[in-house]
Amino acid sequence: MALSAQHLLASALLTLLFAAASAADSKNNPADELVTLINANRTASKASSLADNQGLGCIALQYIKAYKGECSQVGGNKKPVESSFTDTFAPNCGVQATTLAKITGRLLACQPAYPPPAEAFDMLIADARSLDVLHSKNHTEVGAAVTGTSGSGPYFWCVLFSSGKPNSSFTVEGGVPKTAHPGCFSGNNDECSGAIWTGVSAWRVVAAILFALAGAFTL
């Protein structure tokens, strides 16, 4: 009976292991989830829904990378120089420089532990100024991004708004942005990477399951 119970426990744990690994490889995109929350909040406040632009999303990820993992720099006066959009961000994403449009708003947040999209939204919209940015009538497009630093924390979330024309601004060469991992951004079908979002918790579950499996075989 004990041996049979061990086999049943091992089988159940292995099933959970494969499920957790599958979750870690999921293509669910938290940056897209954040854009969904943004548009839901805007429409609830009688503002227009914004187009989710993958080129702008990729640039939002590049915007994060300009901080080089320095969480302490967020919230102050420090921000990437405007020329970075043309000289660095656009080329790194494969966005045609001639299609860059005006950035009408920026939201940036950072913390040591990974915040899921709903929590990140609350962090980004933390005061009256950020709420004004969120509801501005000047926006027509939005791009969001999230990434960790060196495969762990701190974790950055960035949202860029633009007054560009959907389907013609922030146009990506070949229709597919350049690979910008680690991290992920909204508006594309790429999967997130770099130990962010649910992949972090999923692999923690994997580790716990492996530990439990080892214990099952010593019973």
Buried (B, 14 or more C-beta within 10 A) or exposed (E): EEEEEBEEBBEBBEEBBEBBBEBBEEEEBBBBBBBBBBBEBBEEEEBEEBBBBBBBBBBBBBBBBBBEBEBEBBEEEEBBEEEBBEEBBBEBBBBBEEBBBEBBBBBBBBBEEBBBBEBBBEBBBEEEEBEEBBBBEEBBBBBBBBBBBEEBBBBBBBBBBBBBEEEEBBBBEEEEBBEBEBBBBBBBEBEBBBBBBBBBBBBEBBEBBEEBBEEBEEE
